[in-house]
Amino acid sequence: MRQAPLTFAENDPKRGEKEALLRALDDEELRALYWQTRDAARTAKDLRDMERLFAFVRGTKTIQRIAAERGMVIRAKR
């Protein structure tokens, strides 16, 4: 299932809800979402859209933290 790249606003009021959904994903879905979000962040950076870039970076960091809770490591390079 393809999802939209993950974003978090600063002090996102839906953070808990989004994190619960992330925890429900299996390892491969979580990894795929990480790379999709990372690609979106790269595009935002290329477009110099810093607000979106920061939202995507918050998403990638959150995915990495949740993956680490499972003992998974998602490295920033493929």
C-alpha positions in Angstrom: 0.0 0.0 0.0 1.5 3.3 -1.1 1.1 6.2 1.3 1.7 9.9 1.2 5.1 11.0 2.5 5.0 11.5 6.3 5.1 15.1 7.6 4.9 16.6 11.0 4.2 20.2 11.7 6.2 21.7 14.6 4.2 20.8 17.7 1.9 18.7 15.6 -1.4 18.2 17.5 -1.9 14.8 15.6 1.6 13.5 16.4 0.3 10.8 18.8 -2.3 9.6 16.3 0.2 9.5 13.4 2.8 7.6 15.6 0.2 5.0 16.5 -0.5 4.5 12.8 3.3 4.1 12.1 3.6 1.5 14.9 0.8 -0.5 13.1 2.9 -0.8 9.9 5.0 -3.8 9.3 8.8 -3.4 8.9 8.8 -3.3 5.1 5.9 -0.8 5.0 7.7 1.4 7.5 11.0 1.2 5.5 9.1 2.0 2.3 7.5 5.0 3.9 10.9 6.2 5.2 12.3 6.2 1.6 9.2 7.8 0.2 9.4 10.6 2.8 13.2 11.0 2.3 12.7 11.4 -1.5 10.0 14.0 -0.9 12.4 15.8 1.5 15.1 15.8 -1.2 12.7 17.3 -3.7 11.6 20.0 -1.2 15.3 20.8 -0.6 16.0 21.1 -4.4 13.0 23.4 -4.6 14.3 25.4 -1.6 10.9 24.8 0.1 12.3 24.9 3.7 9.0 24.7 5.4 8.1 21.4 3.7 11.6 20.1 4.0 11.5 20.5 7.8 8.1 18.8 7.9 9.5 15.8 5.9 12.7 15.7 8.0 10.6 15.5 11.2 8.8 12.6 9.5 12.0 10.7 8.7 13.4 11.2 12.1 10.1 9.9 13.7 10.2 6.8 11.4 13.8 6.1 12.4 12.9 6.4 16.1 10.0 4.0 15.8 12.1 1.6 13.7 14.8 1.7 16.5 12.1 0.8 19.1 11.7 -2.4 17.1 15.5 -3.0 16.8 15.5 -1.9 13.2 18.1 0.5 11.8 17.2 2.6 8.8 20.3 4.3 7.5 20.0 7.6 5.8 21.8 6.2 2.7 20.5 3.4 0.5 
